[in-house]
Amino acid sequence: MSVPAPRPATTPSDLSEQVGYRDILSDDGTYLRAWTNDPEGVIDGPTVVLCNGLGTNPYLWPALLDPDCGVRVVSWNHRGVGGSERPADKRHVEIEHFVEDGLSVMDHFGIDRAVLMGWSMGVNTMFELATRNPERVRGLFAVCGVPGDTFRTMLAPFHLPHPVARLLTITGCRAAQLGGWAVTPITTRLPIGPRTINLISHTGFMFPVADPVQAAVGIKEFLTTPVQWYAHLALGTSKHARVSLSGIEAPARFVAATYDVLAGARDMATAAERLRDADYIELRGSHFIQLEQPERVHGLLLDFIEQLYVLEDAG
């Protein structure tokens, strides 16, 4: 598959026209806001189910919102985020519930089997889904995420022992959950624009991005979630243990970022080694590598899908 040249969006209204939303019902009765990059049903290409980063949105994937991206993407917003309902039982925010949501989205769109793509905590979700429902998975494309126990891999560039990294990051989430009520009125009103993105991109947490306008839309949308609810979601996902990879037969590709502070590249590399059919690619960037190098990441996705088709045809 050829790699399309992304068309940078210039206004938020341009972006909104590239995404179609649907409200669907998950198995436990929670309403979800599902979305697709093909609202008109005109994309001629394979379907990819995106298990997105925790609390994130479509606008953080510039290459996927290009009408000529070559793949039909379906995804959903996490519980209590971006129009999705909070579950009646507030404990239902663990990875197992996100797997149920992903399957409900696939069923709603009539997708029996697809390539799963995960980013950040979404990598946990897609590997758990692949373990529980291998018949629904054609391949696994992991971007800046590990298959379980994510919090122990955080802060990797600082070379902290895994138990220390886990303790620090979970403690931070607990503090955010307790004090979020005081911080949320500030975060939801922050003036996020291209200049803000350019400033953040020189902190080391994020590197310079290809399209600051679109990145600003995505970050601003992300910040609409109350801090305390996001921390609640994060603590729920922190309970997800490492997935046993011995039973996973679907081909996989891991795309890591050298300076990622939220998902350690070294842990992604060892996960790839534990799989029967996987490769590992490391790019110079941060946890937001798909914003920084959208053409490169998208090219790796298209190449991975093409290899899957070749393997299936040969089989």
N, C-alpha and C positions, 0 to 999 in steps of 0.2 A: 504494500500500500504506500502511495506517495504521501509525503507530509505537506499539508496545506500551509500556506503562509497566513498566520492569524491576522484578522482585521481588527485593529484596536478600536474599541468602542470609545466614542467621544462624549457621550452623555448617559446619565443613568436611565433615561427613557429608552435609549437604544438597547440597553441590556434587558430591560423588562420585557421587551417584545420578543426576546430570544428564549424565554422560559415560559413553559405552560404548567399551571398548577392544577392539581386535583385533590379533593378531600376523600380519603379512603378510611376504612375501618380495619384496625388491627385485630388480631385474634382475641385479645383480652378486652375489647370494647373501647379502646382508645382511638380517637380520630387523629389521623395523621395528614399533614400537608405533603403530598407527593409532588414531584416535579419531573419534567423532561425537557431536554434541549430540542425536542422535535414537536412543538405544539401543533403544527399543521400536518404532521405525518408525511413529510416529504423527504426526509433523509434516507438515502439509499446506502445502507451499510449495516454492519453487525450491531447487535445490542450489547451494551455494557451496563451493568448494574453497579452504581457507585455507592459504596458505603463511606459516607463523607466523614470528615473530621468532626469531632464532638462540637455540637452547637454551631456548625458552619453552614454555608449556603452555596448556591450555584455560582455566585459571582466571584468566588475565589478560584474558579477554573476557567481562565480566559480562553484556552484552546478549545474547550468543550462547547463554548458558546459561539464559536465561529460556525455559521451555517454550512460551511464546507469542510467541517472537521472529519467527516467520513464515518462517524459512529453515532448511533442513537443511544442516548444516555437516559436512564431512569434512576431516580433517587428519591429521598424523602428528608424532611427536616426532623430532627430529633424531638422527642417528647418534651412539650413545653417550650419549644423553640420555633420561631418563624411561622406561626399559625397552627402548629401541631398542638394538640391538647395535652395537658398534664394528666397522667394516669390517675384513676380514682384511688388506687393504692400507690402512695408516693414512693414505695420501695421498688416499684416496677420500672426501674431505670438502670438495670444492669445489662451486661452484654447479651445475656440470653433473651431479654425482652427486645433488644435491637435486632437480634436474629429473627424473632417472630415478625417484627415490623418489616424487615427486608423481604421475608417470604410473602407477607401480605401484599407488599408492593409488586413483587414479581407476579403473583396470582392475579392482581387487579389488571396489570398490563398484558396478561396472557403470555408470560414468559416462563416456559418450562425449564429452560437451561440457558445459562449465559456466562460470559466472562464477568467475574467480579473484580472491581477495582476498589481498593481501600486507601484512604489517607489517614494518617495519624491513628486515632482510636478506631477508626473504621477498619483498619487492618485486623484488629482483634475481632471485630464483628464478622468480617468475611471469612476468616479462618475458622471461627466457631461454626459458622453456617456450613462451611465445607466439611467440617468434621461430622456435623449432625445430619446434613443432607447432601452427601457427595453427588447424588444423581442430578442436582440442580446446577452443578458447577462445571464449566468448560475449562476455565483457567483462572489464575489468581495473580493480579497485578498490584503489588504492594508499594505504596509511596510513603516514605518517612513514617513507618510504623512497624511494630513487631507483633507476632502472633501470641499475645497474652503477657500479663504481668508488666504492663507498659511502664508503670511508675518507677520500677527498679532500673530502667534503662535511661531515664531522664538525666539531664545535666552531664551527659557523656563527655562533652569537650573538657569538663573540669576533672575528669579521671577520678571521680569519687567511687568508693566501693558501692556495689549495688544496694546493700541494706541502708547505707547512709543516704543515697539518692532517694530511695523510696520513702524513708522517714521524713526527709526535708520537704519533698513535694506533697506528700499527704498532709503533713502539718500545715503547709501553705493553703491547701484546699479547705481544711477545717477552719482555718482563720478566716478565709474568704466567705465561707458559709455563715459564720457567726457575725462577721462585720459587713456583709454585703449590703445590708439595708442602708448603711451610711454611705457606701461607695457608689451604689447604683444610680442615684440621682445625678452623680457627676459623670459617670461613664456613658450614660444614655444621652447626655447633652454635649459631649465633646465634639468640637468642630473638626470632623474628619474630611480631609480633602487631599489632593495630590501633594501639597506641601507637607502635610503631616506624614504621609506615606514616605516621602523622600527623607524626612527626618528620621523616622523609625528605621528606614532601610540602611542607615549608617550606624546603628547601635550594635550590630552583630547578632541581634535576635532575628532580624530579617535583613536580607541583602537587597540591593537595588532591584526593582521589579520592572518588567517589560512594559506594563501599562498602569501607571499610577492612578489614573482615573477609575479604571475598573477595580483595582485593589482597594481604593477608597470606598467604593460602593459596598464591596464585600465586608470590609472591616467595620464600616458603619452599621451594616445590617447585623453583624455578629454582636456588636455592643448593645443592641436593643434587648438582649436577654439579660434579666436581672442577675447580678453577680452571684447572689446566694443560690439561685436555681442552677446556674452553671456549675457552681462548686458542688451542689448536691448531685448533679449528673456525673461529675468527675469522680466523686467518692464512690458512687455506685459502680462505675466501670473499673475502679481500682481493685475491686474484689475478683476480677477475672484473672485466673491463674494461667500459666503458660499452657498453650494448646499442645497436645501430643501430636507430632507431625508424622509419626510412623505410618498412620493409616491413610494419609492424604496422597492420592495418586495424580491429582490434577496438576498439570504444569504450572510453574510459578515464576514470576520475575520480581525481584526486589530492587527498587530504586531508592537509594539512600542519599543523604546529604552529609557531607563531612562535618559541618559545624552545627548540626541539628542538636538543640538542647532539649527537645521534647521526645525524641526517639533515637536511641543510640545507634549509629551506623555499625559499630562492631557487633551489636546484638542482631541487627538485620543480617549481617554477613554470616554469623553462626547459624541463624535460622535457615538461611538458604542452603548451608552445608548439610543440614539435617534432613532436607527433603530429597526425594528420589529424583525429581526432575525440576531443577530450579537454577536460575542464574542470578547474579548479583552485579549491580552497576552502581558506582558511587560518583556523585557529581559534587562539584564545589559549590556549596550553597547552604541554605538554612532549612528549617522545617517547612518553609513556604516555597520550596523549589519549583512547584508548578506555576507560581507567579513570577519567579525570577527567570526561569528557563522554560517557558511554556512550549516552545517549538521542540525542544530537546525531549522533554517528558512525553509530549504527545507522539513524537516520532517513535519513542521506545514502546509506547502502547500499541501503535499501529503495527510495528514490527513484530511484537509479541503475538498479536491477533493473527497476523499473516502466518507465523510459524505454527500456530495452533491449527489453522486450516490445512496447512501442508501435512502435519502429522495425522490429522483425521482422514485426509484423503489417502495417505499412504497406508493407514490402518484398515 
